[in-house]
Amino acid sequence: MKRFWRFSLIGIIVIVMVLVVAITLTIGWRPFLGPRARVLTDRKFASTPERLARGRYLANGVMGCVHCHSRRDWKAVGGPVIQSQLGAGEFFPRDFPGTVIAPNITSDAETGAGSWTDDQLARAIREGISHDGRTLFPLMPYENFRSMSDEDLASVVVYLRTLPAVRNPLPRTEINFPVKYLMRNAPQPIDAPVPAQNSPDPVKRGEYLVQMAGCADCHTPQERGRRNQELAFAGGFVLRGPFGTVAAANITPDPSGISYYDENLFISVLRTGKVRGRALNSIMPWDVYRSMTDEDLKSVFAYLRTLKPIKHQIDNSLPLTACKLCRLKHGAGDQN
């Protein structure tokens, strides 16, 4: 009997050790321990005309903060924001593992962000921790915003403080098991200064803007919520919603992508939402990017021209078919 218990104990110890190693090498311990989160500070960003202008430009014309956190009129061209609901939050009726809500970020103290501190907003934007300590679902692109400079962050917060209060009570985001725990790995504290992007090189400026605009989020195919980096910017990711069903385009400089674009055509597409008369689907946020300056749009184009050309045929006028390249279903998938 003693031998039996001894072998049982050894077996239990071995199983526990295997589990510890397996968890360490796969999902890690954050799903059990909670996300990494720095302690909040009492910092407050001084409002200046320069910061307000820069924050308005970034939040409306580059990052799309107001674009996602507002109700939109999907019946109108481009799905414009309903101005009376500016920043008041929105429900995302898409294929997510649960219910995803873009919260009310207006200055309403009861249903919006009026009672949140500047550092609560800052931590949510760049680090993925909500004002109440929960992990934000990565649809909120804080993983992109980690490289946002401290000054740009301050400018965005200053601008958000000026959004008129809109009373709009919304439910909380509720993510299904096991994703609600696995996503705790995503937040990363920022405890060092992030300098401004002041390079005179348009490609480097364009890279920063593309990161802030989240272009790769839609234009890179995903599997189980992770981007396929081998097909970065090659399109194929299918989006479904009130705008219909559409696969994001290949925007690499390949003939199957946008190799035929020149600088002027690129700017025209982002200004008008049309490619030589063909209208873009309203989920493409050209109505956000059209307010970017010519210089910034030229920088974005300069960066996109440096991407690796990837042959990936996508045609939203054709039925969804299986694609061997991205392992998803999209128009012209059977041509790859």
Disulfide bonds with the S-S distance in Angstrom:
none
